[in-house]
Amino acid sequence: MALENKLLGKVMSASHDFGMIGPDDRVMACVSGGKDSYVMLHLLRAMQSKVPFEFTIVAVNLDQKQPNFPADVIPRFMEENGYDYRVVERDTYSVVLEKVPENKTYCSLCSRLRRGILYDTAVELGATKIALGHHKDDIVETLALNLFYSGQLKAMPPILRSDDGRNTVIRPLAYCYEEEVAELAAALAFPIIPCDLCGSQENLQRKKVKALLAALHAENPKVKGNLFAALGNVRPSHLLDRKLWKKLGIDAPSGKDEFLRGIEGEDEGGCGAGEGALAGPVTAQVAELRLGRG
């Protein structure tokens, strides 16, 4: 299948580019029953026969005791397709109901609880990597969410070491668009489990960002790709993070001379004397400053 081969190539490229999977790794693939995690698991298995080293996969489903969760669907799929798998049962749903105020979404607390359980499970299973099914759209949407609502230049990294150093999280679908993933999941007829069983409202901020990106994509199909590319094309000296400057040994500009050079356009991106209507007024301002009149 052409689409399957295309996405497998993207998964292998992401793994190579970021060192996601190596010899003798034991990859714990987290399978929720959604399209993304099914496709990730399928492509990881396909990757095993393509790389010049061996690694193992154990699929893990976390049954959080949400109402109407079809507990037999994932085990049956795993058995029928010969996967090594575990089902971990934890009643996080009751905890979320108790802790989250009425009319608030459960997603944030639920996610934190789930992450902690999966981290512990990975240690118990001897997994060296934890694979999550986030795709390219998830990464771009998270970047936009953090920019618009948190004031942070942050997204989802393809590979991340946990704060305590015990676990390494990987996102093999980092180069795959959601549309491609959905198409492959439909073609392979995976038994999809709905993600709204808990009854929580959809994250409205993410919904708005998703709609905004869709609208921009309709006008310019390169928008999502450009946002994603920007995450790997960072120019720290053109940002405002002084802690990052210090870490990278970048001297922070200071003093009147630095300010003047910026106005004159000697630094890239400045409003130089050759930039149309601004040239005259800016040059005059610089002259006044240098004469001590500013």
C-alpha angles and dihedrals in degrees: 000000000000095000092049091051090047093053092042088056090052092049092050091047092051091048091050095044095051102027092243101155129023142165115316094004116153106214119202105206110202109218118190097170094256125123095256098055093044091053092046092052092047093051094045089056091048089050091058091072094046104053124078093237139055128254131162133226130211116183117216128194120191111212102203094182095248114171116271093008106159097229094185098057101077097040090050091050091049093049094047092050099041100244124158102236147162131204114211115198119206126155098225090144092074091049092052092048090053097046106037117079119238116277092021123114119255095212101097098049092037090053093050093049091047092049093053093050093048092049091053092045091053091055091048091051094045091241115168094194134032111210119206126188100234113139137198094278091053090053094049093045091051090051090053093045092054093046096049102035108022105030091234132128094221138122137161113299119219088233128022135176114219118245092253092048094236099109140040117206120204132188107204093180093059092118095043123095118227091239091058092047092050092049093052093045090053093046091052092044096227114188098251119203115208116250096216100070092116092064093231119147117257115262099266095200093054090045090055093047091048090052092047093051091047090053092048090047090054089057096040119013090199095065098092092042091050092050090050092047090051089064088064096039103062124161105196093187088062094054131075103238104120092182088058091048090054092047091051094042094247113154112230110233114242141164135044095291092057090048092050093050089052092052093046091053098242088133115068112267095024125133097257129188091264096059104104122249094006093061099082100043093042093049090050091050091051092050091051092049092050091050089053096249097116 
